[in-house]
């Protein structure tokens, strides 16, 4: 759906090229890119080994001297803003309800979204994702072969804190 939207907004031409793939097995040659970006909460859905594999793939497709940029929520930030329940009225008259729990032992955010339609129909979707510490993501990057790894609180190199999201830059 998002790729279709992107294609619809793009100009006709050779670029950009839209590819749908599993980021743990990227369909690109080694050393194909100068930069790989992974934005928002894209890591965390495949478990530690799946996420380690994704970062290894990011490293594989980077040219020598290329950079990986990961922007995500980190565990300390989540703990600072955590709320167990959230709801929002939707413009069409429905309601979005979100119930959250944190599994401290596994480092997981366990979430259930429920959409309540104006007619009372309810649709619930549960999911969970791993929320990493900066230390864990740095270790993943180093294990993948990145030599230089830095963490910031924003793209402008704001210092990382519990009040910021995490921007990891590795080369």
VEXMARSE-911494 format. One record per residue (C-alpha): z, y, x; residue number from 1; residue in three letters. Coordinates in nm, 2 decimals. Each point is the difference from the previous one (the first is absolute). Example, Ala and Ser with C-alpha at 12.3 -4.5 7.8 and 13.67 -1.06 7.14 Angstrom:
<torlum w="0.78" v="-0.45" u="1.23" sevo="1" seke="ALA"/>
<torlum w="-0.07" v="0.34" u="0.14" sevo="2" seke="SER"/>
//
This chain:
<torlum w="0.00" v="0.00" u="0.00" sevo="1" seke="UNK"/>
<torlum w="0.09" v="0.25" u="0.28" sevo="2" seke="UNK"/>
<torlum w="-0.31" v="-0.10" u="0.20" sevo="3" seke="UNK"/>
<torlum w="-0.22" v="0.06" u="-0.31" sevo="4" seke="UNK"/>
<torlum w="0.16" v="0.34" u="-0.04" sevo="5" seke="UNK"/>
<torlum w="-0.06" v="0.08" u="0.37" sevo="6" seke="UNK"/>
<torlum w="-0.36" v="-0.11" u="-0.02" sevo="7" seke="UNK"/>
<torlum w="-0.05" v="0.21" u="-0.30" sevo="8" seke="UNK"/>
<torlum w="0.13" v="0.31" u="0.17" sevo="9" seke="UNK"/>
<torlum w="-0.19" v="-0.06" u="0.33" sevo="10" seke="UNK"/>
<torlum w="-0.33" v="0.16" u="0.07" sevo="11" seke="UNK"/>
<torlum w="-0.30" v="-0.24" u="0.03" sevo="12" seke="UNK"/>
<torlum w="-0.05" v="-0.10" u="0.36" sevo="13" seke="UNK"/>
<torlum w="0.09" v="-0.24" u="0.27" sevo="14" seke="UNK"/>
<torlum w="0.36" v="0.13" u="0.04" sevo="15" seke="UNK"/>
<torlum w="0.26" v="-0.05" u="-0.10" sevo="16" seke="UNK"/>
<torlum w="-0.03" v="-0.38" u="-0.02" sevo="17" seke="UNK"/>
<torlum w="0.24" v="-0.16" u="-0.25" sevo="18" seke="UNK"/>
<torlum w="0.14" v="-0.34" u="0.08" sevo="19" seke="UNK"/>
<torlum w="0.25" v="-0.21" u="-0.19" sevo="20" seke="UNK"/>
<torlum w="0.19" v="-0.24" u="0.22" sevo="21" seke="UNK"/>
<torlum w="0.34" v="-0.15" u="0.08" sevo="22" seke="UNK"/>
<torlum w="0.14" v="0.22" u="0.28" sevo="23" seke="UNK"/>
<torlum w="0.15" v="-0.31" u="0.16" sevo="24" seke="UNK"/>
<torlum w="-0.36" v="-0.12" u="0.07" sevo="25" seke="UNK"/>
<torlum w="-0.22" v="0.30" u="0.05" sevo="26" seke="UNK"/>
<torlum w="-0.38" v="-0.06" u="-0.02" sevo="27" seke="UNK"/>
<torlum w="-0.07" v="0.22" u="0.30" sevo="28" seke="UNK"/>
<torlum w="-0.09" v="-0.07" u="0.36" sevo="29" seke="UNK"/>
<torlum w="0.26" v="0.05" u="0.27" sevo="30" seke="UNK"/>
<torlum w="0.03" v="0.36" u="0.13" sevo="31" seke="UNK"/>
<torlum w="-0.19" v="0.15" u="-0.30" sevo="32" seke="UNK"/>
<torlum w="0.22" v="0.30" u="-0.07" sevo="33" seke="UNK"/>
<torlum w="0.16" v="0.30" u="0.17" sevo="34" seke="UNK"/>
<torlum w="0.28" v="0.02" u="-0.26" sevo="35" seke="UNK"/>
<torlum w="0.15" v="-0.23" u="-0.26" sevo="36" seke="UNK"/>
<torlum w="0.22" v="0.16" u="-0.27" sevo="37" seke="UNK"/>
<torlum w="0.23" v="-0.19" u="-0.24" sevo="38" seke="UNK"/>
<torlum w="0.14" v="0.24" u="-0.26" sevo="39" seke="UNK"/>
<torlum w="0.29" v="0.00" u="-0.24" sevo="40" seke="UNK"/>
<torlum w="0.15" v="-0.34" u="-0.08" sevo="41" seke="UNK"/>
<torlum w="-0.28" v="-0.23" u="0.10" sevo="42" seke="UNK"/>
<torlum w="0.21" v="-0.21" u="0.23" sevo="43" seke="UNK"/>
<torlum w="0.28" v="-0.21" u="-0.14" sevo="44" seke="UNK"/>
<torlum w="-0.17" v="-0.22" u="-0.26" sevo="45" seke="UNK"/>
<torlum w="-0.09" v="-0.30" u="0.23" sevo="46" seke="UNK"/>
<torlum w="0.33" v="-0.07" u="0.17" sevo="47" seke="UNK"/>
<torlum w="0.09" v="0.06" u="0.36" sevo="48" seke="UNK"/>
<torlum w="-0.26" v="-0.24" u="0.14" sevo="49" seke="UNK"/>
<torlum w="-0.28" v="0.14" u="-0.23" sevo="50" seke="UNK"/>
<torlum w="0.09" v="0.35" u="0.10" sevo="51" seke="UNK"/>
<torlum w="0.01" v="-0.09" u="0.37" sevo="52" seke="UNK"/>
<torlum w="-0.35" v="-0.16" u="-0.04" sevo="53" seke="UNK"/>
<torlum w="-0.13" v="0.32" u="-0.16" sevo="54" seke="UNK"/>
<torlum w="0.13" v="0.21" u="0.29" sevo="55" seke="UNK"/>
<torlum w="-0.16" v="-0.25" u="0.24" sevo="56" seke="UNK"/>
<torlum w="-0.33" v="0.05" u="-0.19" sevo="57" seke="UNK"/>
<torlum w="0.03" v="0.37" u="0.02" sevo="58" seke="UNK"/>
<torlum w="0.04" v="-0.03" u="0.38" sevo="59" seke="UNK"/>
<torlum w="-0.30" v="-0.24" u="0.02" sevo="60" seke="UNK"/>
<torlum w="-0.24" v="0.24" u="-0.17" sevo="61" seke="UNK"/>
<torlum w="0.11" v="0.30" u="0.21" sevo="62" seke="UNK"/>
<torlum w="-0.20" v="0.12" u="0.29" sevo="63" seke="UNK"/>
<torlum w="0.19" v="0.05" u="0.33" sevo="64" seke="UNK"/>
<torlum w="0.19" v="0.32" u="-0.03" sevo="65" seke="UNK"/>
<torlum w="-0.02" v="-0.01" u="-0.38" sevo="66" seke="UNK"/>
<torlum w="0.30" v="0.07" u="-0.22" sevo="67" seke="UNK"/>
<torlum w="0.18" v="-0.16" u="-0.29" sevo="68" seke="UNK"/>
<torlum w="0.16" v="0.22" u="-0.25" sevo="69" seke="UNK"/>
<torlum w="0.24" v="-0.15" u="-0.26" sevo="70" seke="UNK"/>
<torlum w="0.16" v="0.22" u="-0.26" sevo="71" seke="UNK"/>
<torlum w="0.26" v="-0.17" u="-0.22" sevo="72" seke="UNK"/>
<torlum w="0.34" v="0.00" u="-0.15" sevo="73" seke="UNK"/>
<torlum w="0.27" v="-0.13" u="0.24" sevo="74" seke="UNK"/>
<torlum w="0.32" v="-0.17" u="-0.10" sevo="75" seke="UNK"/>
<torlum w="0.23" v="0.28" u="0.09" sevo="76" seke="UNK"/>
<torlum w="-0.20" v="0.25" u="-0.21" sevo="77" seke="UNK"/>
<torlum w="0.00" v="-0.25" u="-0.30" sevo="78" seke="UNK"/>
<torlum w="0.38" v="-0.03" u="0.03" sevo="79" seke="UNK"/>
<torlum w="0.04" v="0.38" u="-0.01" sevo="80" seke="UNK"/>
<torlum w="-0.21" v="0.04" u="-0.32" sevo="81" seke="UNK"/>
<torlum w="0.07" v="-0.33" u="-0.17" sevo="82" seke="UNK"/>
<torlum w="0.05" v="0.00" u="-0.38" sevo="83" seke="UNK"/>
<torlum w="0.03" v="-0.32" u="-0.19" sevo="84" seke="UNK"/>
<torlum w="-0.17" v="0.13" u="-0.32" sevo="85" seke="UNK"/>
<torlum w="-0.28" v="0.24" u="-0.06" sevo="86" seke="UNK"/>
<torlum w="-0.21" v="0.09" u="-0.30" sevo="87" seke="UNK"/>
<torlum w="-0.27" v="0.24" u="-0.08" sevo="88" seke="UNK"/>
<torlum w="-0.17" v="0.11" u="-0.32" sevo="89" seke="UNK"/>
<torlum w="-0.38" v="-0.03" u="0.02" sevo="90" seke="UNK"/>
<torlum w="-0.25" v="0.25" u="-0.12" sevo="91" seke="UNK"/>
<torlum w="-0.13" v="-0.24" u="-0.27" sevo="92" seke="UNK"/>
<torlum w="0.34" v="-0.05" u="-0.15" sevo="93" seke="UNK"/>
<torlum w="0.10" v="-0.32" u="0.18" sevo="94" seke="UNK"/>
<torlum w="0.28" v="-0.06" u="0.24" sevo="95" seke="UNK"/>
<torlum w="0.01" v="-0.14" u="0.35" sevo="96" seke="UNK"/>
<torlum w="0.33" v="-0.17" u="0.09" sevo="97" seke="UNK"/>
<torlum w="0.08" v="-0.10" u="0.36" sevo="98" seke="UNK"/>
<torlum w="0.30" v="-0.22" u="0.09" sevo="99" seke="UNK"/>
<torlum w="0.07" v="-0.05" u="0.37" sevo="100" seke="UNK"/>
<torlum w="0.23" v="-0.21" u="0.21" sevo="101" seke="UNK"/>
<torlum w="0.04" v="-0.02" u="0.37" sevo="102" seke="UNK"/>
<torlum w="0.03" v="-0.34" u="0.16" sevo="103" seke="UNK"/>
<torlum w="0.20" v="0.09" u="0.31" sevo="104" seke="UNK"/>
<torlum w="-0.02" v="-0.34" u="0.17" sevo="105" seke="UNK"/>
<torlum w="-0.38" v="-0.02" u="-0.02" sevo="106" seke="UNK"/>
<torlum w="-0.07" v="0.38" u="0.03" sevo="107" seke="UNK"/>
<torlum w="-0.19" v="-0.01" u="-0.33" sevo="108" seke="UNK"/>
<torlum w="-0.05" v="0.25" u="-0.28" sevo="109" seke="UNK"/>
<torlum w="-0.01" v="-0.20" u="-0.32" sevo="110" seke="UNK"/>
<torlum w="-0.17" v="0.19" u="-0.28" sevo="111" seke="UNK"/>
<torlum w="-0.09" v="-0.05" u="-0.36" sevo="112" seke="UNK"/>
<torlum w="-0.24" v="0.25" u="-0.17" sevo="113" seke="UNK"/>
<torlum w="-0.01" v="-0.01" u="-0.37" sevo="114" seke="UNK"/>
<torlum w="-0.25" v="0.20" u="-0.21" sevo="115" seke="UNK"/>
<torlum w="0.10" v="0.07" u="-0.36" sevo="116" seke="UNK"/>
<torlum w="-0.31" v="0.10" u="-0.20" sevo="117" seke="UNK"/>
<torlum w="0.04" v="0.25" u="-0.29" sevo="118" seke="UNK"/>
<torlum w="-0.04" v="-0.29" u="-0.24" sevo="119" seke="UNK"/>
<torlum w="0.30" v="-0.18" u="0.16" sevo="120" seke="UNK"/>
<torlum w="-0.20" v="-0.25" u="0.20" sevo="121" seke="UNK"/>
<torlum w="0.17" v="-0.08" u="0.33" sevo="122" seke="UNK"/>
<torlum w="-0.17" v="-0.12" u="0.32" sevo="123" seke="UNK"/>
<torlum w="0.22" v="-0.09" u="0.29" sevo="124" seke="UNK"/>
<torlum w="-0.11" v="-0.06" u="0.36" sevo="125" seke="UNK"/>
<torlum w="0.25" v="-0.11" u="0.27" sevo="126" seke="UNK"/>
<torlum w="-0.07" v="0.04" u="0.37" sevo="127" seke="UNK"/>
<torlum w="0.19" v="0.01" u="0.33" sevo="128" seke="UNK"/>
<torlum w="-0.08" v="0.15" u="0.34" sevo="129" seke="UNK"/>
<torlum w="0.15" v="0.00" u="0.34" sevo="130" seke="UNK"/>
<torlum w="0.14" v="0.34" u="0.11" sevo="131" seke="UNK"/>
<torlum w="0.01" v="0.01" u="0.38" sevo="132" seke="UNK"/>
<torlum w="0.22" v="0.20" u="0.24" sevo="133" seke="UNK"/>
<torlum w="-0.18" v="0.21" u="0.26" sevo="134" seke="UNK"/>
<torlum w="0.14" v="-0.24" u="0.26" sevo="135" seke="UNK"/>
<torlum w="-0.17" v="-0.30" u="-0.17" sevo="136" seke="UNK"/>
<torlum w="-0.34" v="0.17" u="-0.03" sevo="137" seke="UNK"/>
<torlum w="0.02" v="0.11" u="0.37" sevo="138" seke="UNK"/>
<torlum w="0.06" v="-0.37" u="0.09" sevo="139" seke="UNK"/>
<torlum w="-0.29" v="-0.11" u="-0.21" sevo="140" seke="UNK"/>
<torlum w="-0.23" v="0.25" u="0.18" sevo="141" seke="UNK"/>
<torlum w="0.12" v="-0.09" u="0.35" sevo="142" seke="UNK"/>
<torlum w="-0.04" v="-0.37" u="-0.08" sevo="143" seke="UNK"/>
<torlum w="-0.36" v="0.07" u="-0.10" sevo="144" seke="UNK"/>
<torlum w="-0.07" v="0.15" u="0.34" sevo="145" seke="UNK"/>
<torlum w="0.05" v="0.38" u="-0.06" sevo="146" seke="UNK"/>
<torlum w="0.15" v="0.15" u="0.31" sevo="147" seke="UNK"/>
<torlum w="0.09" v="0.35" u="-0.13" sevo="148" seke="UNK"/>
<torlum w="0.18" v="0.02" u="-0.33" sevo="149" seke="UNK"/>
<torlum w="0.16" v="0.31" u="-0.15" sevo="150" seke="UNK"/>
<torlum w="0.16" v="0.07" u="-0.34" sevo="151" seke="UNK"/>
<torlum w="0.01" v="0.32" u="-0.19" sevo="152" seke="UNK"/>
<torlum w="0.11" v="0.13" u="-0.34" sevo="153" seke="UNK"/>
<torlum w="-0.34" v="0.15" u="-0.09" sevo="154" seke="UNK"/>
<torlum w="-0.35" v="0.05" u="0.14" sevo="155" seke="UNK"/>
<torlum w="0.10" v="0.32" u="0.16" sevo="156" seke="UNK"/>
<torlum w="0.25" v="-0.19" u="0.23" sevo="157" seke="UNK"/>
<torlum w="0.31" v="0.10" u="-0.19" sevo="158" seke="UNK"/>
<torlum w="0.29" v="-0.21" u="0.13" sevo="159" seke="UNK"/>
<torlum w="0.06" v="-0.32" u="-0.18" sevo="160" seke="UNK"/>
<torlum w="0.31" v="-0.01" u="-0.22" sevo="161" seke="UNK"/>
<torlum w="0.13" v="-0.15" u="-0.32" sevo="162" seke="UNK"/>
<torlum w="-0.14" v="0.31" u="-0.18" sevo="163" seke="UNK"/>
<torlum w="-0.36" v="-0.07" u="0.11" sevo="164" seke="UNK"/>
<torlum w="-0.25" v="-0.27" u="-0.04" sevo="165" seke="UNK"/>
<torlum w="-0.11" v="-0.19" u="0.31" sevo="166" seke="UNK"/>
<torlum w="-0.32" v="0.08" u="0.20" sevo="167" seke="UNK"/>
<torlum w="-0.05" v="-0.26" u="0.28" sevo="168" seke="UNK"/>
<torlum w="-0.27" v="0.08" u="0.26" sevo="169" seke="UNK"/>
<torlum w="-0.09" v="-0.27" u="0.24" sevo="170" seke="UNK"/>
<torlum w="-0.27" v="-0.03" u="0.28" sevo="171" seke="UNK"/>
//
